[in-house]
Amino acid sequence: MKLVFRRPSKATREAMCKSALNIRHVPGSRYEEVSAAEEIVSKTTGHEYAKIVGSGNSAILAVMSSFKERIMVPDQGGWSGFRKMADFKSIETVEVPTNMGIINPDVLSEHVKFQNPEAFFITSFAGYMAEQPVKEIYEVCDDNGVVLVEDASGSIGYPEKMLANGNHAHVIIASTGSPKTVNVGSGGFITTNNKKILYSSNYILKSLKADPVTCAGIAEEIKNAPEIVSKTLKSCKILKEKLSELKIYHRDKRGINVCIASDDPKKLGYELRHGFDVDGGGIVTVCPRYDRLKEKAVCVEMKNLDVDCLNNENITKISEIILETLRSS
C-alpha cells in the first residue's frame, strides 16, 4: 500500500511554474492570472463576484469585516477560524445547537430569531463527515435577514450542486491550501452576489491578495474539483462499509472523512498514525475537537489523500489496519 498526501496535479504545478517565469509581471499591475482565477472561481460557485486572497483565514477575515456586532456558528463541526477572526474583530460569537455538527433548520430558525445575528458561518460538511442541509439553512437565513457564509473548502465541485452552490449561500469562502479540494499549497477565495460585502472590506482585500502564481494554480486545479470530491466521497462510503462492525459517527451521511468512536482516542490515534505510512503528511485526527466532533473518536481523513491513492486496494488495506489495531488494543 502506497499512500500519498494530497498534492496539486501535474498540470497545476506546470501552470504555477509558467506563471513564476512570466516576465510580463509588473509590480503594482493587475496580473492576468488573477482575472483568470476569479473568472473560473465565480463560474464554479455561480456567484457574480469573486476575489482571490492569500489564505482561507484571509477570506474569513475579509468577510468578517463586513459585520459589527454578532455572528452565529455551529456548536461543533465548524471551523475554529470563525471564532478566532470574530475575536480579532471584537465581534460576539453565539452558538446554535446541532446534532453532532449537523444543523436542524427548525432549531436554527428559533435561535436566529432569539439571537438576531448578522451572519451565520458554517462549513459545507459538519466536521468534514456529514453534508449540511445548506439549501434549507440558506432559506432560514434569507428569510430572517441573516447572511449565510459557507466555507466550501472541502466541497468545491460537489455533485448535484447541493454544496458550494451560490444559489444556496450569500457568500462562499474557501481555502486552497494543502490538503483542500482545490489544493495549490496556499491561497483562498471569496465569492458572492453582494458587492457591498467586498466593497466594505476593500482595504483588507488589497492587503490580503494572492500572488499570480497561486492564482494560476487555482485556475487550473479547480478543474479537477468535481473528480476529487466524487472520489473522496466514494472512498469514505466504501471504508464505512468495510468497517461495518464499528461505531461510525454519521455513518449514513456523505462526507470526506470517517469518524470512528473510541474509548481511548489518543491511544488509537497514536497507533493508527504509526500504522498508516503516508508520504508527505498524515490522515488521523483525534477528537473531541471543535473542528470535528465533541465526542471521543478518531477521524480517518480520506480528504487528505491524493486521489490516485483512493483505490479499492488501498481502502481495503486501510480498513484492515484499523480493525487489526482495534482488535490488538
Secondary structure, 3 states (H helix, E strand, C coil): CCEEECCCCHHHHHHHHHHHCCCCCCCCCCCHHHHHHHHHHHHHHCCCEEEEECCHHHHHHHHHCCCCCEEEEECCCCCHHHHHHHHHCCCEEEEECCECCECCHHHHHHHHHHHCCCEEEEECEECCCEECCHHHHHHHHHHCCCEEEEECCCCCCCHHHCCCCHHHCCEEEEECCCCCCCCCCCCEEEEECCHHHHHHCHHHHHHCECCHHHHHHHHHHHHHHHHHHHHHHHHHHHHHHHCCCCCEECCCCCCCCEEEECCCHHHHHHHHHHHCCEECCCCEEEECCCCCCCCCEEEECHHHECHHHCCHHHHHHHHHHHHHHHHHC
